[in-house]
C-alpha cells in the first residue's frame, strides 16, 4: 500500500478509533481531570470534533486556492470560550464522525498530484495537502491514546481510593 493510501485509510478509521476508546465511558470518568489545567475526556472529544471542522476548511483551501494562508488557532481559547467542559462526548463524537466522513469523501479520489498542493501555515510554514492529511490522520490516533491513558489513570485512582470499578 502506498503512503498516501495508508494515510487515507488511517484518516478514514479515525472515528472508529475514537469510538472504541470511548466505549462504556461513565459520567464521572468523562470529567476526570488528572491535574488543574489538563483536559478531561469530555474536553478532548470536543477538541477533536472542532479540530476536524478546522481541518475541513484547511483541506478545501489548499485544494481550491493558490498558496492560501492557513491560520493557526488557539485551542485553549476554543476550549474555554466554546464551553468544551459542557459538551456531550457522544454529540462531539458524532460531529467528528460526520465531518471526518465528509473530509474523507473529498480526499479519497483526488489525484496524487493534488496532495502536493500547498498553503502557508501561519506557524508551521509550508503545508502540503499530504502534510495536512498526515497531521489529521495522526490527530485522532494521538487523542485516542491520550483518552485511554486518562481512562487507565481514572481506574487506578478509583482503585487507590478503594472504590469499586465503574
N, C-alpha and C positions, 0 to 999 in steps of 0.2 A: 504494500500500500504506500502511495506517495505521502510525503509530509503533508501536503495540502489535504488529501483525502483523510489522513489521520486526524488533522486539526478539525476538519469539518465534522468528523464523527465524534470526537471529544466534545466539540461545541454542541452538537445535537443532543448528546447524552447529559449535558449539564443539569437540566431539570430532574432527570431520573436520579442522578447522584444526590441532589439536594433532597428529593422526596424520600429516598431511602434513609438518609441520616436523620430526617425529621420524623420518621415513623414512630408513633407512640409517645410523642412529646407531651409531657404533662404541663399543667398550668404553672405550677411553681417553678418547674425546670426551665421553662421558656424565658423566665425573668431572672434566672440565677446570674449573679454578677460576681466574678472572682475577686475584683477589687474596684474601688471607685475609678471612674473614667474608662473602664473597659466595657465593651459592648456585650449585651445579652444575646441569646439566640434570637429572640424576637427582633432585636435591632439589626442583627446580621442579615436575617432573611429580608427585612425591609430594604437594607442597603443593596443586597444582591438584585432585588427587583428594580429599584431605582437606577442602579448602575446599568442594568440591561437596557433601560429606556435611553439612557445617555449613549450607550453603545449603538442603539438603533440609529440615532442621529449621526453619530460619527461614521458608521458604515456608509450611510447614504450620502453624506457629504463627500467622503473620499471617492465613492463611485461616480457621483454626479458632477462634482466641481473640479476645476483645475487647481491643485495645490491649496486646498482650503486650510484655514486656521482651525485647529481642533483645540477648543478651550478646555483647560483643566477645570475641575470643580472642587469645592471644599466639602468633602464628605462629612466632616464633623458638623458643619453648619447645616447640611441637609438632614443629618440625623436629629439634630436639635430642633430645627425650625419646621421640619416636615413631620415631627412628632413620632419618630420611629418607636419610642417607648410605648405607644398605644396601638400600633399597627398589629393586626391579627396575622400571625405567621401563615395560616392557611390561605388568607387572601393575598399576602405578599408572594407566596409560592405560586399561586395561580397567575398573578400578574407576570411573574418571572417566566412561567411556562408559556403563556400566550405570546409574550414579547420575544422570547427566545425562538419559538416556533416560527414567528413571522420573520425574524432575522435569518434563521436557517433557510427558509424558503427563498429569501432574497439572495443568499450567498451560494447555495449548493450547486447551482448550474452555471455560475459565471465562468467565463473562460479563464484559464490560469493566468493570462497576462493581466487581467483586471486586478489581481491580487498584488501586482507590482505598483499600482497607482498609489499615490501618497499625498498626505497632507502634512502640515507642520503643527505638531502638538505644542501648546504654549509652555510646557515644562520639559517634555521629553525630546523635543526636536522632531526630526523627520519620522513619520509613522506611515508605513505602507498598510494597505488593507490586510495583507498577511500578518503584519505585526499586530494590528488591532484584533484580528481573529485569534491569534496566539494568546494575547492578553485576556480576552474574554473567555476563551476555552479554559484557560488556567484559573480564571477568577472563581467560577463555581466550584471547581475541584478544591482550591485552597480554602474557601469558606466552608465547604463540607467537612474538610479535615478539622478546621477550627471549631465547628459545631460539635463534631464527635468528641474532640478534646474537652470542650465545655461540658458535654453530657457526662463524660467519664469523671471529670472533676466534681460535678454535682453529685453523682452517685457516691464517690469517695467521701464527700463532705457529709452526706446523709449517714453513711456507714460509720463515720467517725463520731457522729452525734448519737449513734445507736438507733437511728430512725429506720423503720422497715423500708425495703426497696420500693420505689414508686412504680 
